Amino acid sequence: MGTRGAADGPGGCGGADLERLRRDIVFDTELRGRRLRFHSTWGLFSPREIDAGTRLLVERVEVARDDHCLDLGCGYGAIGCALAAAAPGGRTLMVDKDFVAVDYARANAERNGLGHCEARLSNGFAQVPETGFDLIASNIPAKVGKELLWLLLGDACRRLRPGGRLYVVTINGLRKFMQRNLQEVFGNYRKIKQGPDYTLAAAERAGGPNDEASP
């Protein structure tokens, strides 16, 4: 056994170290030319800095000022806040199945002055009845299974307006897997950028201007 214990604080059991670890992790970063401040905590993905996959997506995504955006699996809100900052004339929704992530994402949107950005608890699209999104973005987990991926991609396609875009970033080992599935669900696939570890890809919902998104 180690030597840590009673010396760590009153009564031992971790003491001061536990209190330090409970405090929010706070960092400032620049995304798409906008300075943003994030609070996060242990247990959330990449809590101390923006990970390379998220940064690749955020810097390469095509977003208009009035786009209606959705960040799927938002974590503490890095992608969603960056999209909201780039689309001040639209609305941005961030969703995650982790209530801790949603709480942090909501607070990060508020502290960055993004009043048109909402965070919501949802397992995938289960609590997202809205349709007509211009843009959906997601940093897909490395261990996503085919069944869950099929659900997420199919539901994303149904939530997009005709001509709306889905952007996904994955580890390079999943790029062919993602290409096949995007082709199957959307009928198209575009590789935007492959970096040392991550690949950013996109697909567009087919349809003309008179088509409506599925409910």
N, C-alpha and C positions, 0 to 999 in steps of 0.2 A: 504494500500500500504506500501511497505518497505521503509527503510530510505536510501537505496543506490541511487545514482544519481549524483548530482553535485560534491560530494566529490570524485567520482571515477576518475576524470581527467578533463582536459580542456574541457569545454562545457558539462560536464556530459555524459549521454548516454553510460555509461559503461566504457569509458575512458581507463585507464591502464589495467583493467581486460580484456577488449576485445582484446587488443594488446597481452596480455599474452596468451590468449586462441588461438590466431591465430598462434602462434609459433609452429613449429613441436614438437611433442612428440618424444623423443629419448630414447632408452633403449638398453642395451647389454644383450644378453642371450646366453646360450649354447644349441645347438641342435645337437644330434648325435655326440657329442664330438667336435663340431666345434663352435668357438666363433663367433657370428654374431651380427652386429649392425643394428637396424631397426629404421627408421623414420616413423611416422604415424601421423594421425590427427583425430580430433573429427569428427564423422560421419562414420568412418570405424569401422569394427567389432573388438572388443577387442583392442583398440588402445594403451593401456599402458603396455600390457604384452601378452605373448603367452597364449591363453586360454587352458584349460585342455584338450579339445577334440583335438585341433590341436597338442598339445604336445604328446598325446597318439598315434596319427597317425604317427607323425614324428619319434618317438622313436621305433615304432614296425614295420614299413613298411620294406619290404625286397627289397633292391635296389642294383643293381650291378654297378660297376664303369663305364660301358659303356652303361647304360640304357638310352633310349630315353623316357623322362618323360613329363607328363602334369599335371599342377595344375589347377583344375577346380574351379572357384570362388575364385581367389587367394587372394583377399583383398590386403594388403600391401606386400604380398609375402612371408610369413613365411614358408609355406609348400614348395613352389617352390624353394626358396633359399636353404632350407635344402636339398631338393632332388638334386639340382644342385651341392651343395658342396659334396654330397655323390657319385655323378656320373660325375666326371670331364672328363671322356672320352666320354660321351654322350651329348645330347642336352636336355634342359628343356624349355618348353613353359608354361607360366602362362597366364590365361585368366580370365577376369571379365567383367561384363556388366557395371560397374561403372568406368567412365574415371578417376576419382580421384584415385581410387584404383590402376588402371593400371599405372598411373604416379608414384605413390609411389613404386609400385612393381618394376618397371623398374629402378628407382633410387636406390632402396635397392640392387638389383642385381649388379648394377655398383659399389656401395660403398663397397660391400663385395667381389669385384674382381671376379665376376662370369660372365665372358664374353660369356659363352656358354648358358646363360639363357636369354630368351626373354619374354617380357610382351606385350600382345595384347588385344585390346578391342573386346569383343565378347559376344553376348547373348547366353550362352551355347556354343555349337559347331558351331554356324552359320558362324563364320569367321575362322574355323579350317578345311581347306580342307585336311590337311595332315593325313595320316594313318600310321600304323606300329608302334605305340607307344608300348613300353615294359610295361609301368606303367602309370596309371592315378590315381590321388588321389584327394579327395574332402572332405571338412568338410561341410556336407549337412545341409542347413538351417532347423531349427526346423519346420517351417511352410510351407515347400514345399508340393505342392499338388500332387495328383497321376498323373495328366496329365503331369505336368512339370517333375516329377521324371521319368516317362516312357520315355519322350523324352531324358532326360539326360543319362539314363542308356542305352537306345537303341543306341544313338549316340556314347556313350563311347565304347560299344561293337564293333561297326563298325570301330572305330578308332584304336583299339588295334590289334596288330599282333596275330596270333594264339598262344596261350600260354601266351599272355599278361595278366596282372592283373589289376583289378580295386580295389582300397581301398577306403572305405567310413567310416567316423565316424559320428555318430548321437547321439542325446540324447537317453537315455535308453528307453524312452517311445516309440521310433520309431523303436526299434530293430526288432520286429516281422514284422512290416510293410516293413522294408527294406529286411528282410530275404525272405518274399514272393515275392517281386519284383525282387530281384536278382535271385531267383530260376526260375521265369518266363522268364526273359530276357536272362540269361546266362546258365541256366540249372544246376547251382551249387551255393553253398554258404559256406563260412567258417567264423565262428566267431573266431577272433583272440584274442580279449581281451575285457572283460566287466569291466569297472571301476565303481566308485561310481555314476557317472552321465552320462558317455558316453560309447558307444560300438563301437569298431572297427571291421569291417567285410570286407571280400574280396570275389571276384569272378574272375574266369579265363575264357578267351575266348577259346572255344573249337576249335579243328582243329589240323591237323598235320603240320609238317615242310614244306610241299609242298603247303599248302593252302595259299591264299593271303587275306589280309584284304580287306573288302568291300570299294569301293570309297565313 
